[in-house]
Amino acid sequence: MKYQPINPVLFGHNRKRFMRKMQPDSIAIFYSNDLMPRDGSTFFPFRQNSSLFYLSGLDQAETVVVLFPDCIKDGFQELAFVKRTNEFSRIWDGNSLTKADAQAISGIRKVFWLDEMDHILHELILLSKRIYINAEEDDLQPIPFDTQNRRAAKELINKYPAHKFHRSQPVLKKLMMLKNTLELELIQEAINISEHAFRRVLGFVKPGQKEYEIEAEITHEFVRRGANGHAYPPIIAGGGRACILHYAYNNQTCQDGDLLLMDFGAEYANYASDITRVIPVNGQFSPRQKDVYQAVLKVVKEAQQLLVPGILLEEYNVEIGKIMEHALVDLALISRKEIEQQHPDYPLYKKYFMHSPAHHLGLGVHDLSNRYDPVMAGMVFTCEPGIYLPKEQIGIRIENNLLVTDESTIDLSANIPSEVEEIEELMAAGVVLS
């Protein structure tokens, strides 16, 4: 891994929190993600299962973590299984984690080879009454394919039909929404790397460049600073392409007079950042571009103050919609009379701002969460209002990453330039930061 070693206290803390939520006499089993074949004997870059990483920090394939807090066997309350390196794999792929490595990274004292797992796990399951399975879940759509966790769940249900089965994901969602100090440090590092990338781009962008050239500058900065890479496919969208919310081709030319929307985020130690900034390709906002930009920035600043403990995300969305209505009236895009006559279920502002303004951020750009829970101190969110005017070839979204506390909402991305004057000044300097 490119990132620096993480204090194993983090993972021990996470395991204790999860085990406190388990039913009596329960065992929980977590599998790593699959290696995904790309072509022939090559694979896509491996990315660890977020739940397993959250509980152990073990960042390689063919890894299993088992939690059994009520186990009567001494020392078997926490276990990890890792793949054994043989001579063939050592030559071709290098050494994988040793048992000592896995112990140091995770803080789990009982570490076995994966080829020893079947008989050990079988005995432990028979000592338990309940099994927690970590089948991945998405409340917006069913998971359309099998994963290692889902395949294992089917096998366990078939093999141990007399046991009671429980879902790990609802427990993990409750836990992972609340970040501790060590997690916040990792998220902040991901954001700091994204800041370096943005400042690099400010000195690089000019008319005539391809969107992918700008993407390359961002990627360069990510890799040189120890990031895993991008937390999600970056959006580098010039002109009217910024009105395509999930534009990802990044293959067109940036034209003089266009705005450039960049939605990107570094992933550091599997923790994500998620930043959006808009800049003028030629270094100067036109009057109209500046008016729309300032309107969005004003909404962002007001929206950040509304994200406080106790508010529901649905309530937050409604309040931001009201703020956005005022912004659109000021831009003469809608009128107050039209707002008074609009259908309550189909507010007019959604013609220009059609996506949600916030989502949880953490081990994943859309972190495991329960979107019906109230906002609490310790949660990290994006805040990303936008206004999209396809006919004017203007798409503006400004996205910050916020930490909610009992005292205030802290903008973790505050050092990433967003004011018009600062962006224009930095672009005029034309310095690519090294």
Secondary structure in CASP SS format (residue, H / E / C, confidence):
PFRMAT SS
TARGET T0000
AUTHOR 0000-0000-0000
METHOD secondary structure of the structure
MODEL  1
M C 1.00
K C 1.00
Y C 1.00
Q C 1.00
P C 1.00
I C 1.00
N C 1.00
P C 1.00
V H 1.00
L H 1.00
F H 1.00
G H 1.00
H H 1.00
N H 1.00
R H 1.00
K H 1.00
R H 1.00
F H 1.00
M H 1.00
R H 1.00
K C 1.00
M C 1.00
Q C 1.00
P C 1.00
D C 1.00
S E 1.00
I E 1.00
A E 1.00
I E 1.00
F E 1.00
Y E 1.00
S C 1.00
N C 1.00
D C 1.00
L C 1.00
M C 1.00
P E 1.00
R E 1.00
D E 1.00
G C 1.00
S C 1.00
T E 1.00
F E 1.00
F C 1.00
P C 1.00
F C 1.00
R C 1.00
Q C 1.00
N C 1.00
S H 1.00
S H 1.00
L H 1.00
F H 1.00
Y H 1.00
L H 1.00
S H 1.00
G C 1.00
L C 1.00
D C 1.00
Q C 1.00
A C 1.00
E C 1.00
T E 1.00
V E 1.00
V E 1.00
V E 1.00
L E 1.00
F C 1.00
P C 1.00
D C 1.00
C C 1.00
I C 1.00
K C 1.00
D C 1.00
G C 1.00
F C 1.00
Q C 1.00
E E 1.00
L E 1.00
A E 1.00
F E 1.00
V E 1.00
K C 1.00
R C 1.00
T C 1.00
N C 1.00
E H 1.00
F H 1.00
S H 1.00
R H 1.00
I H 1.00
W H 1.00
D H 1.00
G C 1.00
N C 1.00
S C 1.00
L C 1.00
T C 1.00
K H 1.00
A H 1.00
D H 1.00
A H 1.00
Q H 1.00
A H 1.00
I H 1.00
S H 1.00
G C 1.00
I C 1.00
R C 1.00
K E 1.00
V E 1.00
F E 1.00
W E 1.00
L H 1.00
D H 1.00
E H 1.00
M H 1.00
D H 1.00
H H 1.00
I H 1.00
L H 1.00
H H 1.00
E H 1.00
L H 1.00
I H 1.00
L H 1.00
L H 1.00
S C 1.00
K C 1.00
R E 1.00
I E 1.00
Y E 1.00
I E 1.00
N C 1.00
A C 1.00
E C 1.00
E C 1.00
D C 1.00
D C 1.00
L C 1.00
Q C 1.00
P C 1.00
I C 1.00
P C 1.00
F C 1.00
D C 1.00
T C 1.00
Q H 1.00
N H 1.00
R H 1.00
R H 1.00
A H 1.00
A H 1.00
K H 1.00
E H 1.00
L H 1.00
I H 1.00
N H 1.00
K H 1.00
Y C 1.00
P C 1.00
A C 1.00
H C 1.00
K E 1.00
F E 1.00
H E 1.00
R E 1.00
S C 1.00
Q H 1.00
P H 1.00
V H 1.00
L H 1.00
K H 1.00
K H 1.00
L H 1.00
M H 1.00
M C 1.00
L C 1.00
K C 1.00
N C 1.00
T H 1.00
L H 1.00
E H 1.00
L H 1.00
E H 1.00
L H 1.00
I H 1.00
Q H 1.00
E H 1.00
A H 1.00
I H 1.00
N H 1.00
I H 1.00
S H 1.00
E H 1.00
H H 1.00
A H 1.00
F H 1.00
R H 1.00
R H 1.00
V H 1.00
L H 1.00
G C 1.00
F C 1.00
V C 1.00
K C 1.00
P C 1.00
G C 1.00
Q C 1.00
K E 1.00
E H 1.00
Y H 1.00
E H 1.00
I H 1.00
E H 1.00
A H 1.00
E H 1.00
I H 1.00
T H 1.00
H H 1.00
E H 1.00
F H 1.00
V H 1.00
R H 1.00
R C 1.00
G C 1.00
A C 1.00
N C 1.00
G E 1.00
H E 1.00
A C 1.00
Y C 1.00
P C 1.00
P C 1.00
I E 1.00
I E 1.00
A E 1.00
G E 1.00
G H 1.00
G H 1.00
R H 1.00
A H 1.00
C H 1.00
I C 1.00
L C 1.00
H C 1.00
Y C 1.00
A C 1.00
Y C 1.00
N C 1.00
N C 1.00
Q C 1.00
T E 1.00
C C 1.00
Q C 1.00
D C 1.00
G C 1.00
D C 1.00
L E 1.00
L E 1.00
L E 1.00
M E 1.00
D E 1.00
F E 1.00
G C 1.00
A E 1.00
E E 1.00
Y E 1.00
A C 1.00
N C 1.00
Y E 1.00
A E 1.00
S C 1.00
D C 1.00
I E 1.00
T E 1.00
R E 1.00
V E 1.00
I E 1.00
P E 1.00
V C 1.00
N C 1.00
G C 1.00
Q C 1.00
F C 1.00
S C 1.00
P H 1.00
R H 1.00
Q H 1.00
K H 1.00
D H 1.00
V H 1.00
Y H 1.00
Q H 1.00
A H 1.00
V H 1.00
L H 1.00
K H 1.00
V H 1.00
V H 1.00
K H 1.00
E H 1.00
A H 1.00
Q H 1.00
Q H 1.00
L H 1.00
L C 1.00
V C 1.00
P C 1.00
G C 1.00
I C 1.00
L C 1.00
L H 1.00
E H 1.00
E H 1.00
Y H 1.00
N H 1.00
V H 1.00
E H 1.00
I H 1.00
G H 1.00
K H 1.00
I H 1.00
M H 1.00
E H 1.00
H H 1.00
A H 1.00
L H 1.00
V H 1.00
D H 1.00
L C 1.00
A C 1.00
L C 1.00
I C 1.00
S C 1.00
R H 1.00
K H 1.00
E H 1.00
I H 1.00
E H 1.00
Q H 1.00
Q C 1.00
H C 1.00
P C 1.00
D C 1.00
Y C 1.00
P C 1.00
L H 1.00
Y H 1.00
K H 1.00
K H 1.00
Y C 1.00
F C 1.00
M C 1.00
H C 1.00
S C 1.00
P C 1.00
A C 1.00
H C 1.00
H E 1.00
L C 1.00
G C 1.00
L C 1.00
G C 1.00
V C 1.00
H C 1.00
D C 1.00
L C 1.00
S C 1.00
N C 1.00
R C 1.00
Y C 1.00
D C 1.00
P C 1.00
V C 1.00
M C 1.00
A C 1.00
G C 1.00
M C 1.00
V E 1.00
F E 1.00
T E 1.00
C E 1.00
E C 1.00
P C 1.00
G E 1.00
I E 1.00
Y E 1.00
L E 1.00
P H 1.00
K H 1.00
E H 1.00
Q C 1.00
I E 1.00
G E 1.00
I E 1.00
R E 1.00
I C 1.00
E E 1.00
N E 1.00
N E 1.00
L E 1.00
L E 1.00
V E 1.00
T C 1.00
D C 1.00
E C 1.00
S C 1.00
T E 1.00
I E 1.00
D E 1.00
L C 1.00
S C 1.00
A C 1.00
N C 1.00
I C 1.00
P C 1.00
S C 1.00
E C 1.00
V H 1.00
E H 1.00
E H 1.00
I H 1.00
E H 1.00
E H 1.00
L H 1.00
M H 1.00
A H 1.00
A H 1.00
G C 1.00
V C 1.00
V C 1.00
L C 1.00
S C 1.00
END
